[in-house]
Amino acid sequence: MKEYDPLVFLAVFHEMLGPLLWLLPLLALAVTVGFVWVLRREGRLVSRRLLLAEGLGLIGGALALVLMAVVSSSGFTDAAGPADWFLILIVYGVGFVASTVTIYTTLGFLAARLRGTPHSAHADG
């Protein structure tokens, strides 16, 4: 590949992910907006909720690796060099962060709904 063509990457990702290629960025945008909304509403990070989200994020990172193995034609035994293992670590890290933020945001919305006071700045949820 002598020239950089972003459309080639788009075609490869579309072939691998199918409809997920468009669904995942929309989901990421929705979660980001929700996270910012929860953070602004509460005015701080709730440490108890964050620790729970991080713990569950470990599972989310593993699920990202499973998704990677499903959508690609290779498995973990095909990882030959440092670049492959670096990519595996990146996929795990992105899955961890994405699931942590998603879980924190979801728990923030649930805590507000259970409290019945969506604008409480001193929530302990």
C-alpha positions in Angstrom: 0.0 0.0 0.0 1.9 3.0 -1.3 -0.8 5.6 -0.8 -3.0 6.3 2.2 -6.6 5.9 1.3 -9.1 6.3 4.2 -11.9 4.7 2.0 -9.9 1.4 2.0 -10.0 1.4 5.8 -13.7 2.3 5.8 -14.4 -0.6 3.4 -12.4 -3.1 5.5 -14.1 -2.0 8.8 -17.5 -2.1 7.0 -16.8 -5.7 5.9 -15.7 -6.7 9.4 -18.4 -5.0 11.5 -21.3 -4.6 9.1 -24.1 -2.5 10.8 -22.0 -2.2 14.0 -19.7 0.2 12.1 -22.4 2.8 12.3 -24.1 1.8 15.5 -21.0 1.9 17.7 -20.0 5.5 17.0 -23.7 6.6 17.6 -23.7 4.7 20.8 -20.4 6.3 21.8 -21.8 9.7 21.1 -25.0 9.0 23.2 -23.0 7.7 26.1 -20.6 10.6 26.0 -23.5 13.1 26.1 -25.1 11.2 28.9 -21.9 11.1 30.9 -21.4 14.8 30.6 -25.1 15.4 31.6 -24.7 13.1 34.7 -21.4 14.8 35.6 -22.9 18.3 35.3 -26.0 17.4 37.2 -24.1 15.9 40.1 -21.2 18.3 40.0 -18.7 15.5 40.8 -17.8 11.9 40.3 -19.4 9.6 42.8 -16.6 7.3 43.9 -18.7 4.4 44.9 -20.4 4.3 41.5 -17.1 4.8 39.7 -15.5 1.8 41.5 -18.4 -0.4 40.6 -18.2 0.8 37.0 -14.5 0.1 36.9 -14.9 -3.4 38.3 -17.5 -4.2 35.7 -15.3 -2.5 33.1 -12.8 -5.3 33.5 -15.5 -7.6 32.1 -16.3 -5.1 29.4 -12.7 -5.2 28.2 -12.8 -8.9 28.0 -16.1 -8.7 26.0 -14.4 -6.3 23.6 -11.7 -8.9 23.0 -14.5 -11.5 22.3 -16.1 -9.1 19.8 -12.7 -8.6 18.1 -12.2 -12.3 17.8 -15.8 -12.8 16.4 -15.6 -10.1 13.8 -12.0 -10.9 12.6 -10.9 -14.0 10.9 -8.1 -14.7 13.3 -7.9 -15.6 17.0 -5.6 -14.9 19.8 -3.3 -17.8 18.9 -2.6 -16.0 15.6 -1.0 -13.1 17.4 2.6 -13.3 16.2 4.4 -10.2 17.1 4.5 -7.2 19.4 2.2 -5.2 17.1 -0.5 -7.8 17.4 -0.3 -7.9 21.2 -0.3 -4.1 21.3 -3.5 -4.1 19.2 -5.0 -6.6 21.6 -4.1 -4.4 24.6 -5.6 -1.4 22.8 -8.9 -3.3 22.1 -9.0 -4.3 25.8 -8.3 -0.8 26.9 -11.0 0.8 24.7 -13.5 -1.9 25.8 -12.6 -1.2 29.4 -13.0 2.6 29.2 -16.1 2.4 27.0 -17.9 0.0 29.3 -16.8 1.9 32.5 -18.2 5.1 31.2 -21.4 3.4 29.9 -22.0 1.7 33.2 -21.2 4.8 35.3 -23.7 6.8 33.1 -26.4 4.2 33.3 -26.0 4.0 37.1 -26.2 7.8 37.3 -29.5 7.8 35.4 -30.9 5.0 37.5 -29.8 6.7 40.8 -31.6 9.9 39.7 -34.7 8.0 38.8 -34.7 6.0 42.1 -34.1 9.2 44.1 -36.9 11.0 42.3 -34.8 14.2 42.5 -33.0 14.5 39.1 -31.3 17.8 40.0 -29.8 16.9 43.4 -26.2 17.9 43.6 -25.5 15.9 46.7 -26.4 12.5 45.4 -24.7 9.5 46.9 -25.9 6.9 44.3 
